[in-house]
Amino acid sequence: MRQHPPPAARPASWREVAWMFLKLGTIAFGGPAAHTAMMRDELVRRRGWVSDERFADLMGATNLIPGPNSTELAIHLGYDRARWRGLLAAGVCFILPAALMVTALAWAYVTYGSTPAVEGVLYGVVPAVIAIIAHALFGLLRTVIKNAWLGLLAAAALAAYLLGVNELLVLASGALLAAAVTVMRRRTEASHALIGLPLLGIAADERLAQLFLTMLKIGSVLYGSGYVLLAFLRGDFVERLGWITEQQLSDAISIGQVTPGPVFTTATFIGYLVAGPVGAFLATVAIFLPSFVFVGLLTRLTDRLRSSPWTSALLDGLNAAALALMAGVSFELGRGAIIDPLTAAIAATTLVLLWKTRLNNAWYIAGGAAIGLLHSLLT
């Protein structure tokens, strides 16, 4: 049978990348694990843009750099498909829907003193998201867990995460342990360097400049979950600058979590509170800009990680640990979302449909939202 070139090697238009990630940015509820699962379903399972192995490598590699990992994965997938135009199109279009929604909600918050209720929608959407994540995990399992050793490593990483060990420590330990075992086996030596990002400055109004530089700093150095983002924002905007209150910070984090797309759009909300629409725009650009720079540099490194035995083993260990973290996050999300027979039925039905059909994820999200809204009206 004639062999076709890998999808990423075929010429592709940045417009198809833009359209795909604009859609994903509009429906990707549920946080980074859900975003990753939806990207895999759309780009690996439905469209064949990349292989499962390549997807797993990119997923693992983005954990090496600071910033919002699911956004960075989107940026790197865009680069794989349509090079530099694809990189920009994927990142901007994945961020844009959430940034616009959060800006609108921030306007409502400032104008009316509250945000529109979304609990009914989330009641039905999150169980569907859990099923999408579970389906992606099973799909990636055979690709990432290549042998019993990596299976044990993933199990240990999952246990460590559930016991409260920091995510970055889990990832680093998995990668380094796998690399160390390979080094001992093959008696090879190598070195690895991380790339840094210089701070940029802007000449503008002092308050806007400080807002921009503070968000830029956070985007440049932040590893870990939304809880780490919360700590950075509290330290800078509540305690050091005193620009927002604890309640406003809590509301900003909530809006970032309940809207689709990156949780880092919390920065958009805070920017609006600090300086209106201009502040929202500058804060969004500042917190995501390092991700584009880091991924641009990472594109030169990722392919080389498979070129030697120990760096390939490092990536295998990183992928196994990242998969374990994804499982741990989805388990915790599921405990809070699947709370009664109806939510369990939503999750189970979505999982069956994912296995038996090739329906677009948007249908599962829309169906879950409709059931959630109906449930909220009837109770």
N, C-alpha and C positions, 0 to 999 in steps of 0.2 A: 504494500500500500504506500502511496506517495506521502512523504513527510512534508508537512507545512512548517514554515518558520514560526518560532514562538511569537505570540501576539504582540509583545512589546517591541519586537524587531521590525514589525510592519510600520510603514509611515502612517501617522495618525494626525488628525486635526485637533488643535487646542480647543476648538469649539465643542467637540464631542466631550472632551474632558470637562470643560466649563459647565455644560448642560448636566452631565452626570453628577458632579459634585454640588451643583446648585440644588438638584433634587435631593441628594443625600443630606445637605445642610438644612433642608426644609423638614425632613421627616426623621432625622436621626435623634430621637429622644433616648434618654437612659444613661448618658455618660460614656466615657471612653471605651469600655468593654462592648457596649451596644454599638457604638460607632464602628469599631473594628469588625464586629460581626456583620454589620450591614454592608460594609465595604467588601468583605470577603464574598458575601452572597451575590452582590451586584457584579463585582469585577472578576472573581474567580469562577464562581458557579454558573452565573447567568451569561456573562459576556466573554470569559476566557481571555481577559486582557493580560493576566499574569498567572503563573502556576501557583499551586498551594505552597510549594517550597520557596519560591521567590517571595510570596506574600509573607510567609513566616519569617524569612530573613529580614525583610523590611520592617516588620512589626518588632522584631527583636532589636534591630539596629537603632530604631528611633528611641528605644529606652536608654541608649547610651548618652543622649543629649538632654539638656533641660528643656522645659516648656511643655505645652499640651500635646501629649504623644499621639492622640488620634488625629489631631490637625496635622502634625508633622508626618504621620503616615499618609494622610491624604495628599500632602504636598509631594512626598516622595513617589507615590503612585502616579501622580500627574506628570512628574519628571520622567518616570519610566515609560509612560505612554506617548508623551509629546514633547519631551525635553524641556527647555527653559520656559517656553510659552505654556506648556502643560503644568509646570511647577507653579507658576504664578496663577494660572487659571484655576487649578484645583484648590489652592490655598485660599484665594480671594472668594471663590464661589462657595466653598464650604463654610467660611466664616460669615459671609454677607447676610444670609437669611436670619441667623440668630442675632447678629448685630442690629439689624433693622427692627426685629421684634422686641429686643431688649430696649432699644431707644424709644419705641412706642410705649412700652410698659413704664419706662422711666418717666416719660412725659405724663402718663396717667397718674403715676405715683406722686409727682410734684404738683400736678394740677388738682387731683382729688384726694390726695392723702392716703391712697391705698392702691393695690393692684387688682386686676380682675381675678376672680376665683378660677382655679384650674384643677382643683382636686378631683372633680368628676371625670375630666378627660384623662388624668393620670391613673385613676382607678382602673380603667380599661386598657390604657396604652402600655403601662409598665409590664403586666403579665405577658402581653404579646412580645415585648422587647426581651423578656427573659427567655422565651422560646427561641427567638432569633439568635441570642447569644449561645444557648445550649446547642443549637444546630451547628453553629460555626465551630464550637469547641470540638464536637464529635468529628466534624470534617477535617479539622486541623490535627487531630490526635495522631493519626497514622503518619502524617508528614513530619510532625515535630518529634514525636516519641519514636525514635528510630531503633531503639534497643532497650533491653531491660534496665541498663544503667541510667539512661535518660528518664525512664519511667520512675525509677526510685528517686532521682533528682527532682522531678516534677512533684512527686508525692511529698517529699520533704519540704519543698518550697511552698506548697499549698498549706501544709501543716504549720509552717512558720508564719505564714501570713495570717491564718486564722487564730494563731496565738498572739498576734499583735506586733510581730516583728516589722520594722519599717520596710516599705516596698523597695526602696533603693538598695537596702542591704540584702534583701532577698535576691534581687536581680544580679547584683554584683557578686554575691556568693555563688549563685548558680553558674554564672559565666566563668568566674575564676577557678572554681572547683573543677568544672569540665575541662578547662584549658590545662590546669595543673596535672590532671590525670593523663592527658595526652602527652604533655611534656615529659612526664616520668616514663611513659611508655616508649616514646620515640627519641628521648634525650636530645631534644632540639631546644634552642634558645631564641627568643624573639623579644621585642619590646613594643609597647603600645602607647600612643600619646593621644590625649584629648585636645581638642581645639577650643580656644577661647574666643570671646567676642568683645572687642573694644567698645566702650561706651561712646555713644554719639551725642552731640549737643545740638540744640536748636536756638536760634535767635528769635525770641518772641516775647509776649507778655510773661512776666515773671511767674505768675500762678500757672499759666498754661505750660510754660517751660518746665516747671517743677512737676506738674502732673505727668507730662510726657516722659521726663527722665526717670521718675519713680516707677511708672508702669514698664518702661524699658528695662530698668534694673530687675524688676520682678520676673519679666519674661526671659531675661538672660540667665538667671541663676536658679529658678525654681524647679526642683525635682519633686515628684511624689503626687499625692492625691489632692482633691479639693480641700481637704483639711489643712494641708500645707499652704495652699493659696489663701485660705482664710487667715492663717497666722500672719502671713506677709502683709495682707491688706490691713489687718487690724493694727499691726505694728507701725505701718507707715501712715495710714489715713485717719485712724482713730487716735492712736497714742502720740505719734510724733508730730503730725501736722494738725490734728484736731479738725479736719475738714468735714467729717461725717460722724454720726453717733453710732453706738453699738447696734441700735435697732435698725438704722439705715444699712449698716453692713450686713446684718442678718437678712434683711429684705433683699439686698443685692445678691447675696449668695443663693437665696431661694429662687429668685428670678433666673439666675444663671443655670440652676439645676432643672427647672421645669420647662424651659424653652429648649427646642432642638438645637443640635450643633454643639460647639465647644463650650464647656463650663467657664472658660476664661472670658466669655463675653460678660461675666460679672463686672469686668473692668469697664465695659461700655456703660453700664448702669451707674457706676461710681463716677465716671467721667461726666455724665449728664448731671448728676447731683452737684458736682463741683463747679462746672462751667457750661452747662447747657449743651446744645447740639455740637458745638465746636469741641467741647471737652469730651463728649462721647466719642467723636471721631478720632481725636488725638489719642485718647486712652486705648481705643481698639487697635489703632495702628501700632502704638508703642509696645503693647504687651505681646502682639503676634509677630512683629518685625523680626525679633531674634530667631524665631522658628524658621522663617524663610532663609535666613543667613545660615543657620546651623545645618539645615537640610541641604542647602546648596553645597556646603562643604562636605557633608556626609555622603553625597552622591559619588564623590571621588574615592571614598573609603569602603563603601559597602561591598562592591564587587571584589575588592582585594581580600576581604575577610575569608572568602572561600579558597584563596589561593595557596594557603599553607596549612599543614595539619593542625597546628595548635590554635590558629585564629579561627579555623573552621569549627574546631571543637568548642572554642569560646562562644561562637555564635550559636552552636547547638545547645549549649548549656543555658545561654541567655534566652533562647526561644522556649526551652522547656520551662524555665522559671516564669517567663512572661505569660505562657499559657496557663500555668498554675495560678498566677495572680488574676488572670481573666476569669478563671473558674471560681476563685475565692470571692472576687467582687460580685459575680453573678449570683453566687450562693447567698451572700449577705443581702443583695438587692431583692432576691426572690423571697427571703424570709419576711421582708417588709411589704412585699407586693402581693404575694399569693396568700390571701388571708381568709378566704371563704370558698365555697363550691363554685361560685360564678367566676372568680378570678382564676381558680385552678382549671376550669373548663376553657377559659380563653387561652391560657398557656398551652394546654394539651391540644386543643384544636389547631392552634397556630403551628405547633411542632409537627403535627401530622400533615398539615397542608404543605409545610416546608419540605417534608420528606417526599411527598407524593406528587407535588406540582412544582411549577416554576413561576408562580405568581410573584409579582413585584412586592417588595416589602411595604410599599406605600399602602397597599390594600389591607395588610395586617394592622398597620398603625391606624388607618382610617376606621377599620372595623372595631378595633379596641376603643378608639375615641368615641364612636357612636354608642357602643354598649355602655361605656362609662357615663356619658351624658344622660342616656336614658335611665340608667340606674340612679343617678343623682336626682333626677326629676321625680322618680317614683318612691324615693325613700326620704 
